[in-house]
């Protein structure tokens, strides 16, 4: 018998939990086998096959629920939202590529800045910002031009900062490659993580393991409140697209008179709103009144196609683009602080 046949494999807990959860939710009739008595090779094969099978059943169940409970309009909204997300991701990738082209990343300078102890490290998410807008580019440029700040955007920031604490990557009995106490993973080994540059920085490295995050180095002259206030300077409003979730609820009561946008004429606007399903009537030549209660959009629900058009006609920009600070590492205390993301938009 080979070593793999004799030695029971340690269970991959993450994959096991995913399979077990989907077993329950998709009501798979077959019971789970005794994983403890499987060899390492048998377990790897089982996890791979079972994950593919349960993923297929999971997708089938979701599609069945969509057909059963969703209206055709809701299905179209979801598909449109998926296309919008894909388009936004493509735009984001293009903007990041352009930024990287114009602002060459200097790894040596980045490491030197952190090891100098002169800067606190802030992680912020730009995935909720409008990267292609002139306002966003102007804000990032203002950060770069301030001597107290340094902005770094690069996909390898997490690995450079380090994603494992000092003394990490130690193998345990049962791990692949373990032979004796003190064995560690080497660069290139599966599961290896770079060691943090400074104490506590591995938590920052884990935050940076994403496509839409960056680093702002703030000099010691800047307090935490000043830096967070600086992030809040970037706020940009835009119209909500169909399928997205607005930041606020817009509702009208019966008898309410609409506040018309500048340069809008009630006689032209009223029939357009009525065509979109809004219960309104023209009062005189210059006013539009609600004949019934009407909700244009709700904070917790996706905006419909007509709702999006109504918001545009009323010139109501209900989607807010912001930069979201996620955490801070102090060069003095060597501690990492996580920021609550209470103002984060519910969808992008």
C-alpha positions as CSV (number, residue, x, y, z in Angstrom):
1,X,0.0,0.0,0.0
2,X,1.2,3.5,-0.8
3,X,1.7,6.2,1.8
4,X,-1.4,8.0,0.5
5,X,-3.5,4.9,1.0
6,X,-2.3,4.3,4.6
7,X,-2.4,7.8,5.9
8,X,-5.8,9.3,6.6
9,X,-6.0,12.8,5.1
10,X,-6.9,15.9,7.2
11,X,-10.3,17.1,6.2
12,X,-10.4,20.4,4.2
13,X,-12.8,22.1,6.6
14,X,-13.7,25.0,4.2
15,X,-14.6,22.6,1.3
16,X,-16.4,20.3,3.7
17,X,-18.5,23.1,5.1
18,X,-19.5,24.3,1.6
19,X,-20.5,20.7,0.6
20,X,-22.4,20.1,3.8
21,X,-24.3,23.4,3.5
22,X,-25.3,22.7,-0.1
23,X,-26.2,19.1,0.9
24,X,-28.7,20.6,3.3
25,X,-30.0,23.4,1.1
26,X,-30.5,21.5,-2.1
27,X,-31.8,18.5,-0.2
28,X,-29.3,15.9,-1.5
29,X,-30.7,12.5,-0.5
30,X,-27.4,10.6,-0.5
31,X,-25.8,10.7,3.0
32,X,-22.2,11.9,3.4
33,X,-19.7,9.1,3.5
34,X,-17.2,8.5,6.3
35,X,-14.5,11.0,5.3
36,X,-12.2,10.1,8.2
37,X,-11.3,6.7,6.8
38,X,-10.6,8.0,3.3
39,X,-7.0,8.3,2.0
40,X,-5.7,11.7,1.0
41,X,-6.1,10.9,-2.7
42,X,-9.6,9.5,-2.3
43,X,-10.6,12.6,-0.2
44,X,-9.2,15.0,-2.8
45,X,-11.1,13.3,-5.6
46,X,-14.3,13.1,-3.6
47,X,-14.3,16.8,-2.6
48,X,-13.7,17.8,-6.3
49,X,-16.5,15.6,-7.7
50,X,-18.9,16.4,-4.9
51,X,-18.4,20.1,-5.1
52,X,-19.0,20.0,-8.9
53,X,-22.2,17.9,-8.4
54,X,-23.6,20.1,-5.6
55,X,-22.8,23.3,-7.4
56,X,-24.8,22.0,-10.4
57,X,-27.8,21.1,-8.1
58,X,-27.4,24.5,-6.4
59,X,-27.6,26.3,-9.7
60,X,-30.6,24.2,-10.8
61,X,-32.5,25.0,-7.6
62,X,-31.8,28.8,-7.9
63,X,-33.0,28.7,-11.5
64,X,-36.1,26.9,-10.4
65,X,-36.9,29.5,-7.7
66,X,-36.3,32.3,-10.2
67,X,-38.8,30.8,-12.6
68,X,-41.3,30.1,-9.8
69,X,-41.2,33.3,-7.8
70,X,-39.7,36.0,-9.9
71,X,-41.7,38.0,-12.4
72,X,-40.2,38.4,-15.9
73,X,-39.5,42.1,-15.1
74,X,-37.4,41.0,-12.1
75,X,-35.5,38.5,-14.1
76,X,-34.7,41.1,-16.7
77,X,-33.6,43.5,-14.0
78,X,-31.2,41.0,-12.5
79,X,-29.8,40.2,-16.0
80,X,-29.4,43.9,-16.7
81,X,-27.7,44.4,-13.3
82,X,-25.2,41.6,-14.1
83,X,-24.4,43.3,-17.4
84,X,-23.9,46.6,-15.6
85,X,-21.6,45.0,-13.0
86,X,-19.6,43.4,-15.8
87,X,-19.3,46.7,-17.6
88,X,-18.3,48.5,-14.4
89,X,-15.7,45.9,-13.7
90,X,-14.3,46.3,-17.2
91,X,-14.2,50.1,-16.8
92,X,-12.6,49.7,-13.4
93,X,-9.9,47.5,-14.8
94,X,-9.3,49.9,-17.7
95,X,-9.0,52.9,-15.3
96,X,-6.6,51.1,-13.0
97,X,-4.5,50.1,-15.9
98,X,-4.4,53.7,-17.1
99,X,-3.5,54.9,-13.6
100,X,-0.7,52.3,-13.3
101,X,0.7,53.4,-16.7
102,X,0.8,57.1,-15.6
103,X,2.0,56.3,-12.1
104,X,4.6,53.7,-12.1
105,X,4.7,51.6,-8.9
106,X,8.0,51.7,-7.1
107,X,8.2,48.6,-4.9
108,X,11.4,49.6,-3.3
109,X,10.1,53.1,-2.3
110,X,6.9,51.5,-0.9
111,X,8.8,49.1,1.3
112,X,11.2,51.9,2.4
113,X,8.3,54.2,3.3
114,X,6.7,51.5,5.6
115,X,10.0,50.4,7.2
116,X,10.9,54.0,7.9
117,X,8.1,54.2,10.5
118,X,7.2,57.7,9.3
119,X,3.8,56.8,7.9
120,X,0.6,55.2,9.2
121,X,-0.9,52.8,6.7
122,X,-4.6,53.2,5.6
123,X,-6.4,50.7,3.4
124,X,-9.3,52.1,1.4
125,X,-11.7,50.6,-1.1
126,X,-12.3,52.4,-4.4
127,X,-14.8,49.9,-5.7
128,X,-17.6,52.3,-4.7
129,X,-16.0,55.3,-6.5
130,X,-16.7,56.5,-10.0
131,X,-13.2,55.9,-11.3
132,X,-13.8,57.3,-14.7
133,X,-15.1,60.7,-13.4
134,X,-13.0,63.8,-13.5
135,X,-13.9,64.5,-9.8
136,X,-12.4,61.2,-8.7
137,X,-9.2,61.7,-10.7
138,X,-8.9,65.2,-9.3
139,X,-9.2,63.9,-5.7
140,X,-6.6,61.2,-6.2
141,X,-4.3,63.7,-7.8
142,X,-4.7,66.1,-4.8
143,X,-3.7,63.3,-2.5
144,X,-0.6,62.5,-4.6
145,X,0.4,66.2,-4.6
146,X,0.2,66.6,-0.8
147,X,3.6,65.9,0.8
148,X,1.9,64.3,3.8
149,X,0.2,61.6,1.7
150,X,1.3,58.9,-0.6
151,X,-1.1,56.7,-2.7
152,X,-0.2,53.2,-3.8
153,X,-2.4,51.2,-6.1
154,X,-1.1,47.8,-7.2
155,X,-2.4,44.2,-7.2
156,X,0.6,42.9,-5.3
157,X,0.4,45.3,-2.3
158,X,-1.0,42.5,0.0
159,X,1.9,40.2,-0.8
160,X,4.5,43.0,-0.4
161,X,3.1,44.1,3.0
162,X,2.9,40.4,4.1
163,X,-0.1,38.2,4.8
164,X,1.3,36.0,7.6
165,X,2.6,37.0,11.0
166,X,6.2,36.6,11.9
167,X,6.8,33.0,12.6
168,X,3.9,32.0,10.3
169,X,3.8,29.3,7.6
170,X,4.6,26.6,10.2
171,X,3.3,23.2,9.2
172,X,1.3,21.0,11.6
173,X,1.1,17.2,11.8
174,X,-1.1,16.0,9.0
175,X,-0.3,19.0,6.7
176,X,1.0,18.1,3.3
177,X,4.8,18.2,3.4
178,X,5.1,17.8,7.2
179,X,7.9,15.6,8.3
180,X,9.2,17.0,11.6
181,X,8.3,19.8,14.1
182,X,9.5,23.2,12.9
183,X,8.9,22.5,9.2
184,X,7.6,25.5,7.4
185,X,6.2,26.3,3.9
186,X,8.7,27.7,1.5
187,X,8.1,30.3,-1.2
188,X,6.4,28.5,-4.1
189,X,4.7,25.9,-1.8
190,X,0.9,25.7,-1.9
191,X,-0.5,27.8,0.9
192,X,2.6,29.8,1.4
193,X,2.0,33.4,2.5
194,X,4.6,36.2,2.6
195,X,5.7,37.3,6.1
196,X,4.7,40.8,7.3
197,X,7.2,43.6,7.0
198,X,6.4,44.9,10.5
199,X,4.5,43.5,13.5
200,X,0.7,43.6,12.9
201,X,0.9,44.4,9.2
202,X,-0.3,41.0,8.1
203,X,-3.9,42.1,8.9
204,X,-3.4,45.0,6.4
205,X,-2.0,42.5,3.9
206,X,-5.2,40.4,4.2
207,X,-7.3,43.5,3.6
208,X,-5.3,44.2,0.5
209,X,-6.0,40.8,-1.0
210,X,-8.6,42.2,-3.4
211,X,-8.9,44.0,-6.7
212,X,-10.5,47.2,-5.6
213,X,-8.4,48.3,-2.6
214,X,-5.4,50.6,-2.3
215,X,-3.0,52.0,0.3
216,X,-2.8,55.6,1.6
217,X,0.3,56.3,3.6
218,X,-0.3,59.3,5.9
219,X,2.5,61.1,7.6
220,X,2.7,61.5,11.4
221,X,1.6,65.1,11.1
222,X,-1.9,63.8,10.1
223,X,-4.2,62.5,12.8
224,X,-6.7,59.7,12.2
225,X,-9.6,62.1,12.2
226,X,-7.9,64.3,9.6
227,X,-7.3,61.3,7.3
228,X,-10.8,60.0,7.6
229,X,-12.1,63.5,6.9
230,X,-10.0,63.7,3.8
231,X,-11.6,60.5,2.5
232,X,-15.0,62.0,3.0
233,X,-14.1,64.9,0.7
234,X,-14.8,62.6,-2.2
235,X,-18.6,62.3,-2.6
236,X,-20.2,62.1,-6.0
237,X,-23.9,61.6,-6.8
238,X,-25.3,60.0,-9.9
239,X,-28.6,58.6,-11.3
240,X,-29.5,55.1,-10.1
241,X,-29.5,52.5,-12.9
242,X,-32.2,49.9,-13.2
243,X,-31.5,47.0,-10.9
244,X,-29.2,49.0,-8.6
245,X,-30.2,49.9,-5.0
246,X,-30.6,53.6,-4.1
247,X,-29.2,55.3,-1.0
248,X,-32.6,56.8,-0.1
249,X,-36.4,56.1,-0.4
250,X,-38.3,58.5,-2.6
251,X,-42.1,58.4,-1.9
252,X,-44.9,60.9,-2.5
253,X,-48.3,61.2,-0.7
254,X,-51.6,61.9,-2.3
255,X,-51.9,65.7,-3.0
256,X,-48.2,66.4,-3.0
257,X,-47.0,69.0,-5.5
258,X,-43.8,68.0,-7.3
259,X,-40.8,70.3,-7.2
260,X,-39.9,70.6,-10.8
261,X,-36.2,70.5,-11.9
262,X,-34.8,73.8,-13.3
263,X,-35.7,74.5,-16.9
264,X,-38.4,71.8,-16.8
265,X,-42.0,72.5,-18.0
266,X,-44.9,71.0,-16.2
267,X,-46.9,70.6,-19.4
268,X,-44.1,68.5,-21.0
269,X,-43.1,66.6,-17.9
270,X,-46.6,65.5,-16.7
271,X,-47.5,63.2,-19.6
272,X,-44.1,61.5,-19.5
273,X,-44.5,60.7,-15.8
274,X,-48.1,59.4,-16.4
275,X,-46.7,57.2,-19.2
276,X,-44.3,55.7,-16.7
277,X,-47.1,54.8,-14.3
278,X,-46.9,57.8,-11.9
279,X,-50.3,58.9,-10.7
280,X,-50.1,62.6,-11.4
281,X,-52.2,65.4,-12.9
282,X,-51.5,68.8,-14.3
283,X,-52.7,71.7,-12.1
284,X,-52.8,74.9,-14.2
285,X,-49.8,75.3,-16.4
286,X,-46.9,75.1,-14.0
287,X,-47.7,72.5,-11.3
288,X,-47.9,68.7,-11.1
289,X,-49.9,67.1,-8.3
290,X,-50.0,63.4,-7.1
291,X,-53.5,61.9,-7.3
292,X,-52.5,58.9,-5.2
293,X,-49.6,57.7,-3.0
294,X,-46.6,56.6,-5.0
295,X,-43.2,55.1,-4.2
296,X,-40.6,55.8,-6.9
297,X,-37.8,53.8,-5.2
298,X,-36.9,52.3,-1.8
299,X,-33.6,52.1,0.0
300,X,-33.6,48.3,0.3
301,X,-35.0,47.4,-3.1
302,X,-33.7,47.5,-6.6
303,X,-34.9,50.3,-8.8
304,X,-37.2,49.3,-11.6
305,X,-36.8,50.4,-15.2
306,X,-39.6,52.9,-14.9
307,X,-38.4,54.1,-11.5
308,X,-35.0,54.8,-12.9
309,X,-36.6,56.9,-15.7
310,X,-38.8,58.8,-13.3
311,X,-35.7,59.7,-11.2
312,X,-33.9,61.0,-14.3
313,X,-36.9,63.1,-15.3
314,X,-37.1,64.6,-11.8
315,X,-33.3,64.9,-11.8
316,X,-33.0,63.0,-8.5
317,X,-29.5,61.6,-8.1
318,X,-30.0,58.8,-5.5
319,X,-26.7,56.9,-5.9
320,X,-23.7,58.0,-3.9
321,X,-20.1,57.2,-4.9
322,X,-17.6,57.3,-2.1
323,X,-14.2,56.0,-1.0
324,X,-14.5,53.5,1.9
325,X,-11.7,53.4,4.4
326,X,-11.3,49.8,5.7
327,X,-8.5,49.8,8.2
328,X,-5.5,51.5,9.7
329,X,-2.1,50.3,10.9
330,X,-0.2,52.6,13.3
331,X,3.5,52.8,12.9
332,X,3.8,53.7,16.6
333,X,1.7,51.1,18.3
334,X,2.1,48.4,15.5
335,X,-1.6,47.7,15.9
336,X,-4.3,47.4,13.2
337,X,-7.7,49.1,13.6
338,X,-10.7,48.1,11.5
339,X,-13.2,50.8,10.4
340,X,-17.0,50.1,10.4
341,X,-18.3,50.4,6.8
342,X,-21.6,51.9,7.8
343,X,-21.8,54.3,4.9
344,X,-21.0,51.7,2.2
345,X,-23.5,51.6,-0.6
346,X,-25.6,48.5,-0.8
347,X,-24.7,47.8,-4.4
348,X,-22.2,49.2,-6.9
